[in-house]
Amino acid sequence: MANYSYIAVDPRGGETRGILEVASQAEAVRRVREMGLFPTRIKAAPQRRSGRPIASRTGAVAISSRSAIALTFSRRVKTAKLVIFTRQLATVISAGMPLIRGLGVLEEQEESRALKRIIQEIAKSIENGSSFSEAIGMHPRLFGNLYVSLVRAGETAGALEMALSRLADFMEKAQKIKGKLKTAMVYPCSVLVVAGGVTGLLLTMVVPRFQQVFEGLLEGAALPAFTRFVFGLSHLAVQRLPLMGLGAVTAALLFVAALKTIAGRRCFDAINLRLPVLGPLFRKAAISRFARTLGTLAQSGVPILQALSIVEGTAGNLIIGEVIARVREQVKQGDPMAPSLKASGVFPAMVAGLVDVGEQTGALPELLMKIADNYEEEFDNSVAGLTTLLEPILILALAIVVGSIVIAMFLPLISLTGEFGDHGIGRM
């Protein structure tokens, strides 16, 4: 017998913690379910004398070697691999193949050693008496609460293949949005990095040589004001380059450290939603993710409070997560979701209005999916328009910066050419 600490959610959305003395992690999952709770985390805990559930204490808990291996492998599995596995498993189950046999087939053809190992662990857990949802729940790094909840709902309704198909669709759309968001961010960042590199190279390597040449040719004559300004920037860049590099590295480390704090992350997420150009993109992506996640869970029969708890944890933005938490509290008290969404200032009035109609007509899952489709389409159009607009703007900005430095270097030459011309005319 071993001790397992658990964190679970009750039907009203409240969090419960405790410790169970059972034979295996699968048995711990089963016991928590028998108590009418939804387990969100179960770990091996230090041995205690009592065999009944007791309140857990804060602090680190030891993870069994088997769980540690599973978590290590889970970190190495890419989301794209998980999507393919989910889609293929739905296909073999819908074809009438037993779950154990289907897992064996997928395990044989899987090229990723990490995912192959996890499939083996899942099949072994099912053979030992665990359900599929309990088996994948032992790998929380790979199968999150959303995945486990949808699978459990599919098992309960006898439609596991449908639940897996919905999961695959959901993950594919989420990956699509994530990929387009990265594309929208990577292109301007890449151009800015190139512009910064070219500018730095010109200021530290090229401009100082021109300065030496001009000092010899002009023999103390005054340089044009713009040229002197560029020479000053070059001198500052050369003299302060180590300090500037150290400052940049320090700022990056402080930024990363701040993101690991709740206050820092909250501030960062709030700024993201208010950015002039990219803010609407982040907002549309967040709303689409909220609507599709909640709609998928509702379509699969997951209770609304439990669904909101899962959506809150997968929002990807603390500001959105706080709004969902307030919505969940209102729903727990028997109030509808729409007023809280409208009062948040984050969700548009149209979203709150459609949610209100869905709650009144009983068609909330369908309307949530329509909201997700609508905002995904708006997101795609915004990304396409932004990319088309940013490309000439960034190229023009790079040309202006580089061109200005080149012009600054040619202004003294123009002055010298004029002086030589004047001297030649005077001699004639």
N, C-alpha and C positions, 0 to 999 in steps of 0.2 A: 504493500500500500504506500502511496505517496501523496503529498499535499500539493494542491493546485489552487492558486489564487485566481479569482475571476472578477471581471467587471462586466455587468449586464445592465440592460435597460428593461424596466417593467412596462406593462401595457400602456401606462399613462405617460411614458417618456422619462420617468425618473431613473437616476443611476443608482445601482446597487453593487456593493463590493463584498467579497467574502472569501473564505478558504474552504475547500473540500478535501477530505481524505478518501481518495479512490484509487483504483488499480491503474488507471490509464487516463490520458488526456481525453480520449473519446468518451470514457465513462463520465468524466467531469462535465463535458459538454452535454451529455444526456441528462445528468442530474440537474444542471442549471435549467435546461429546457423543461424538465418535469416540475420545477418550481414556478413555471409560468413566466420565465424571464427570457430575454433575448441576449445571449452572450456576445459581447463585443471584443473581449480579450481574455484568454485563459493561458496562464503560464505556470510552470513548475515553481513551487514555493518551498522554503525551508520546512523541515519536518516539525510537526506540532503533535502534542499528545491527544488533543481532542479530535474526534472523528466527525464532528458536526460542523456546519458552516458557521464561521465566526467572522467578525468584522476584521477586514484586512488593515494592516498598517502601511503607511507610506514608506517608500524606500525601494531600493533595487531588490529584485528577486532573482534567484538562480534559475537559469533555463537548462533543461535537460540537454544532454549531448545530441540526442536525436532532433529535438526542436531547434537547437542551435545550427545543426547541419542544414535543416530545412530552411531556416531563415537565411543562411548564407547563400544557398542555391537560389532562393526566391529573389534575392537582390540582383542576380545575374540574368534573369529572364526578361526580355524586352516585351513591351506591351504588344507589339506587332505579332510576336510569337504566341502570346496568350489569346489574341483575337483569332488567329488561325486555329489554335487548339479548340477554342470554344465553338467556332463554326463547324469544324470537322466532327466534334463530339455530338453536336446537334444533328448533324447529317446521319451519323451511324445509328443514333438512337431512333430517329424518325424512320430509318429503314428497318427497324424491328430488331436490331442487334442488342443483346443484353449489355448492361452498363459495364460490367467487369470485362467482358470480351472486347467491347469497344475501346475501353482504356488500354487493353493489351495491344490492340491493333495500332492505336495512336502512339503508344510507347515504342513499338517496334520501328515505326517509320520516322520518329522524331530524331532530328539531327542534333538539336541542342542537348548537351549532356545534363545541363541544369534542369531543364523541363522534363527530360526523360526520368531523372531521379525523382522529381516531384510526382510524376504520374505513377511511378512505382509505389511511392509512399501512399498515395491516395488509394490505389487499388488494394494495397495490403490492409489499410484501415477499413475499407469496405468489406473485405473478406473476414475481418475480425468482428464484424457486426455493426460498424458505424454506417450512418447514412452518407450519401454523397455530400450533402451540405456540411455535415460534421467533419468529414474527411478533408474537404478543402478549407474549412475553418481553422485547421491546424497549421495552415500556411498563410497567415494574415498579411505577410509582406507582399505576396503575389495576389491573393484573393481577398479583396477588401470587403467591408461590410455590405456594400452595394451588391457585389457579386454573390456573396453568401446568402444575402436576404432574398435575392431573386431566385436563386437555385432552391432555397428552402420553400419559397412560395410555389415554385413549379412542382416540387415533390409533393407538397400538400394537395395541390389541385390535380395531380396526375398528368401534368403537361410539362415535363422537364425539358423536352426538346424545344417547345415554344419559348420557355424561359431562357434557354441557352441561345436561341436565335435572336431574341430581343437583346440579350447581353452583347452578342456579337455586333448587332446593328448599332447599339448604343456606343460601344467602344470604338467602332470604326468611325462614326460621326464625330466622337470626341477627339480622336486622333487627327481627323481631317481639319477640325477647327484649330487644334493645337499646332498642326503643321503650318497652316496658313498664317496663324498669328506669329509664329517664329519667322516665317518668310517676310512678313511685313516689318518685323523688327531687325532681321539680319541684314537686309539690303541697305537701309540707311546707315546702320552701324558700321557696315563694311566700308561704305563710301567715306564716312567720317574718319575711320581709322586710316584709310589710304590717304585722305587729304591731310590728316595730322602728320602721318609719316613723311609725305612729300614735303610739306611745309617745314617740318623739323630738319629734314635733310638739307633743304635749301638754306635755311637760316644758320645751320651749324657747319656746313661743309662748303657751300658755294659762295654765299654772300661774303664771308670773311676774306676769301681770295680776291674778290672784286674790290673789297675795301683796300687791300694792300696795293692793288694795281692803281686805283684812283689816287691814293696818297702819293704815289710816285709820279703820276702824270700831272696832277693839278698843282703840286708843289705848294700846298697850304691854302689854295683857293677854296672859297666856300662851296660846299656841295648843295644841290637842291634840297629843300626842306623835306620832301617825301623820301629821298634817298637817305638823309640823316636819320629819319624815323626808322626806316628798315634796318639800317646799321645798328641803331640802338637796340632794336628787338633781337638782332643777331648776337650782339654782345651780351645781352641779358640771357639768351638761351645758352650760349657757350659757357658763361661763367656760372650760371645757376643750374646747369643740366643735372648734376648729381643730386642737388637739393630738390629739384622739380621731380626727378624720378622717385626719390625717397618719399616725397609728399604724395605722389600718385599712388604708390604702393600702400602707404599708410592709410590714405583715404579709402582705398579699395578694401583693406582689411577691416577698417572701422565700419564700412558699409555692410560687409558680410556679417560682422558680429552683431550689428544693429538689427539685421534681418532675422537673427535667431531669437530676438526678444519679442515679446508680444506687442509692446508699445512701438518698437521699430517696425515690425511687420504691419501693424495696423496703420501707421503713418504712411508706409510705402504703398499699401493697397489703396488708401484714400487718395494719395497723389495720382496713382495710376488711373483711377476713375475720373479724375478732374483734369487730366492732361489735355491741352488744346486740340491735338490731332489724334493721338493714339487713345485718349480717354474713351471716346465713343466706341472704339473697337473693343477695348477691354470690357466695357459695360455690356455690349451686345453679346460677346462671348460668354460672359458670366450669366446673363439672363437666359441665353439659350441652354447653357449647361444646367441651370436650375430647373427650367421647364422640362427638359428631356429626362433628367434624372428622376424628378418627382413624378412625371407622367409615366415613365417606364415602371417605377415601383408601384404606382397606383394601378396600372393595367395588370400587373402580375398579382394583385391581391394583397400587397403588403399594407398593414394598418397605417393610417395617415400619420399618427404620431411617431411611429417607428420610422416611417418613410422620411418625415421631416428631420428626425435625428440623423439619419444617414445623409440626407442632402446637406445638412449643416456641416457635417464632417468632411464632405467632398466638394464644398463650394469653391475652394481654391482662392478665396478672398475673404479676409477677416470681416470686412465691412458687410459683405453679402451674408456671411455666416451669422453675424450679429442680428441682421434683419430676419433671417430664417429662424433664429432662436426666439426672437420676440413673437414671430408668427406662431411658432410651436406652443409658446406659453398661452397665447390667445386661444388657439384651438383646444388646448388642454382645459381651458375654462369654459369651452362650449361656444366660443365666438367663431365667426367665419374668418378665412384667411385674407380676403380681399381688402378690408379696411386697413389692416396692418401693412400690407404691401403698398397701398396707395400713400399711407402716411410716412413711409420710410424715406421718400425722396430719392431712392435708388431705382425702383421699378417704375416704369412709365405708367400713366393712367390707363393706357390701352391694355397692358398686362393685367392690372388689377381689375379692370372691367371684364375681361374675358374669364378670369378666375372666378369673379362674382357670378357670372352667367353659368359657368360650369358647376359651381357649388349649388346653385338654385335648381338647375335642370338635371343634376346627376351625371353630367357628361364631362366632369373635370379632367379625367385622363386624356380624352380625345382633344379637348381644347388646349391642354398643356402641350401636347405633341404638335398641335397647329402653331402655338406660340413659338415652340422650338424651331420648327421648320421656317417660320417667317423670319425669325431673327438670324437663323443661319444663312438664309438667302440675303438678308441685309448685310450681314457680316461679309459674305463673299463679295458682294458688290462694293462695299466700302474698301476692302483690301485691294480689289482690282483697281478702283479709282485712286486710292492712295499711292499704290505702286506706280501707276501711270503718271501721277502728278509729281511724285517725289523724284523720279528719275531725271527729268530735265532740270529740276530745281537744284538738286545736289551736284549734277555735272556743271551747271552754271556757277554754283558757289565755288566749286573746286577750281574752275577756270579763272574766276575773279581773283581768288587768293594767289594762285600761281602766277597769273598774269600781272598782278600788282607788283609782286616781287621782281619779275622780269622787267617791267617798266621802270621800277626804281633803279635797276642796274643800268638801264640804257639812258636815263636822263642825264647823267654826267657825260656820257659819250656824245649825246646831242649837243651839250654845252661846249665840249671840246671841239666838235666839228664846226660849230658856229664861230668859235674864236679863231680857228685856223682859217676859215673862210674870210673873216674880217681882215686878218693879217695879210692874206694873199691879195685882197682887193686894194688894201692900202699901199702895198709895194708897187702895184701896177700904176 
